[in-house]
Amino acid sequence: MIDYGHLGRSAVATPAKLAQAILQLANAVEPPVRFPLGTDTLKRIAEKNAFVEQETAKWRTLAGYTDY
């Protein structure tokens, strides 16, 4: 395993698992446009999505007001 702690975060990558994931993506019939690597990335995406959902709910009425 490679420790990237010196980069200011405690991410750990396993090169063999990363290679397997890339091969699966390369062979996928419909690969994703974006692919988050690692549980830390999944957590940050979930947090961002929750923020966007809350902000959207807060301003939904005003946003809808602009429709014809």
Backbone as JSON, one array per atom type, in Angstrom:
{
  "sequence": "MIDYGHLGRSAVATPAKLAQAILQLANAVEPPVRFPLGTDTLKRIAEKNAFVEQETAKWRTLAGYTDY",
  "N": [[0.82, -1.18, 0.0], [0.35, 2.28, -0.6], [1.11, 5.12, 1.2], [-0.33, 8.21, 1.47], [-0.18, 10.17, 3.35], [1.55, 12.31, 3.72], [0.57, 14.24, 2.08], [-1.26, 15.71, 3.38], [-3.57, 14.46, 4.05], [-5.09, 11.39, 5.05], [-5.1, 9.31, 3.08], [-5.11, 6.1, 1.65], [-3.87, 4.03, -0.8], [-4.33, 1.11, -2.76], [-2.45, -0.23, -5.11], [-2.91, -2.57, -6.72], [-5.67, -3.03, -6.45], [-6.63, -0.66, -7.5], [-5.76, -0.92, -10.15], [-7.32, -3.12, -10.94], [-9.87, -1.98, -10.77], [-9.7, 0.01, -12.74], [-9.38, -1.58, -15.02], [-11.88, -2.87, -15.04], [-13.51, -0.65, -15.51], [-12.56, 0.12, -18.03], [-13.44, -1.99, -19.55], [-16.14, -1.83, -19.38], [-19.47, -1.69, -20.63], [-21.02, 0.61, -20.55], [-19.33, 2.9, -19.33], [-18.85, 5.02, -16.43], [-19.07, 8.63, -16.49], [-17.72, 10.02, -14.57], [-15.72, 8.7, -11.95], [-15.57, 7.98, -8.69], [-12.84, 7.41, -6.56], [-12.27, 5.49, -3.84], [-13.34, 5.42, -0.38], [-13.2, 7.81, 0.98], [-13.58, 9.72, -0.98], [-16.16, 9.05, -1.83], [-17.58, 9.74, 0.46], [-17.19, 12.54, 0.56], [-18.51, 13.31, -1.78], [-21.13, 12.54, -1.15], [-21.61, 14.31, 0.97], [-21.47, 16.77, -0.41], [-23.6, 16.44, -2.23], [-25.74, 16.36, -0.42], [-25.62, 18.96, 0.62], [-26.2, 20.44, -1.72], [-28.81, 19.54, -2.23], [-30.16, 20.51, 0.06], [-29.8, 23.28, -0.27], [-31.1, 23.65, -2.71], [-33.73, 22.95, -2.04], [-34.3, 25.02, -0.27], [-34.41, 27.26, -1.94], [-36.21, 26.61, -3.91], [-38.85, 27.58, -4.5], [-38.46, 30.26, -5.32], [-36.78, 29.79, -7.51], [-38.51, 28.36, -9.21], [-40.31, 30.34, -9.74], [-39.4, 31.77, -11.88], [-40.26, 30.56, -14.18], [-42.3, 30.49, -17.19]],
  "CA": [[0.0, 0.0, 0.0], [1.05, 3.56, -0.65], [0.54, 6.06, 2.16], [-0.26, 9.58, 0.99], [-0.36, 11.03, 4.51], [2.36, 13.52, 3.57], [-0.17, 15.21, 1.27], [-2.19, 16.43, 4.23], [-4.74, 13.64, 4.31], [-4.67, 10.02, 5.34], [-5.59, 8.4, 2.05], [-4.26, 4.94, 1.4], [-4.25, 3.41, -2.07], [-3.78, -0.21, -3.06], [-2.27, -0.22, -6.57], [-3.53, -3.72, -7.39], [-7.12, -2.81, -6.49], [-6.84, 0.44, -8.45], [-5.6, -1.49, -11.5], [-8.51, -3.94, -11.22], [-11.0, -1.06, -10.99], [-9.5, 0.65, -14.05], [-9.69, -2.59, -16.04], [-13.34, -3.03, -15.1], [-14.05, 0.54, -16.17], [-12.18, 0.07, -19.44], [-14.22, -3.04, -20.21], [-17.57, -1.62, -19.15], [-20.27, -1.32, -21.79], [-21.37, 2.02, -20.34], [-18.54, 3.38, -18.19], [-19.31, 6.3, -15.9], [-18.33, 9.83, -16.9], [-16.84, 10.26, -13.44], [-15.65, 7.54, -11.08], [-14.89, 8.32, -7.44], [-11.96, 6.36, -6.07], [-12.08, 5.44, -2.4], [-14.46, 5.77, 0.48], [-13.11, 9.22, 1.34], [-14.19, 10.45, -2.08], [-17.6, 8.79, -1.76], [-18.1, 10.53, 1.58], [-17.21, 13.96, 0.17], [-19.57, 13.46, -2.77], [-22.4, 12.47, -0.42], [-21.75, 15.58, 1.69], [-21.75, 17.8, -1.4], [-24.96, 16.22, -2.72], [-26.66, 16.75, 0.65], [-25.62, 20.42, 0.63], [-26.92, 20.92, -2.91], [-30.23, 19.24, -2.02], [-30.68, 21.45, 1.05], [-29.84, 24.61, -0.87], [-32.14, 23.64, -3.73], [-35.02, 22.98, -1.34], [-34.47, 26.35, 0.31], [-34.67, 28.27, -2.97], [-37.04, 26.01, -4.95], [-39.97, 28.45, -4.86], [-37.95, 31.39, -6.11], [-36.28, 29.27, -8.78], [-39.66, 28.03, -10.01], [-41.0, 31.58, -10.06], [-38.9, 32.32, -13.14], [-40.89, 29.89, -15.32], [-43.39, 31.2, -17.85]],
  "C": [[0.87, 1.25, 0.0], [0.35, 4.51, 0.31], [0.76, 7.48, 1.66], [-0.46, 10.58, 2.12], [0.42, 12.33, 4.41], [1.66, 14.6, 2.73], [-1.22, 15.94, 2.07], [-3.49, 15.68, 4.47], [-4.27, 12.21, 4.48], [-5.24, 9.02, 4.35], [-4.59, 7.27, 1.86], [-4.76, 4.28, 0.13], [-3.59, 2.05, -2.19], [-3.66, -0.29, -4.58], [-2.95, -1.38, -7.29], [-5.04, -3.54, -7.51], [-7.46, -1.68, -7.47], [-6.75, -0.08, -9.88], [-6.82, -2.32, -11.88], [-9.72, -3.05, -11.53], [-10.89, -0.41, -12.37], [-9.8, -0.34, -15.18], [-11.19, -2.82, -16.17], [-14.0, -1.85, -15.8], [-13.77, 0.51, -17.67], [-13.01, -0.94, -20.22], [-15.72, -2.87, -20.05], [-18.27, -1.19, -20.43], [-20.64, 0.16, -21.72], [-20.6, 2.55, -19.13], [-19.05, 4.74, -17.71], [-18.47, 7.46, -16.44], [-17.3, 10.18, -15.82], [-16.86, 9.02, -12.55], [-14.88, 7.91, -9.81], [-14.06, 7.14, -6.95], [-11.81, 6.48, -4.56], [-13.27, 5.92, -1.61], [-14.4, 7.23, 0.93], [-13.76, 10.09, 0.27], [-15.7, 10.26, -2.08], [-18.25, 9.63, -0.66], [-18.21, 12.01, 1.2], [-18.3, 14.24, -0.86], [-20.93, 13.45, -2.09], [-22.65, 13.76, 0.35], [-22.11, 16.72, 0.73], [-23.18, 17.67, -1.92], [-26.0, 16.63, -1.68], [-26.75, 18.27, 0.73], [-26.43, 20.99, -0.53], [-28.42, 20.69, -2.75], [-30.86, 20.22, -1.03], [-30.81, 22.86, 0.46], [-30.94, 24.7, -1.93], [-33.52, 23.71, -3.09], [-35.31, 24.37, -0.78], [-34.92, 27.38, -0.73], [-35.58, 27.78, -4.09], [-38.16, 26.95, -5.42], [-39.52, 29.61, -5.73], [-37.45, 30.93, -7.47], [-37.43, 28.95, -9.73], [-40.44, 29.26, -10.48], [-40.6, 32.12, -11.42], [-39.5, 31.65, -14.37], [-41.98, 30.77, -15.94], [-44.7, 30.78, -17.26]]
}
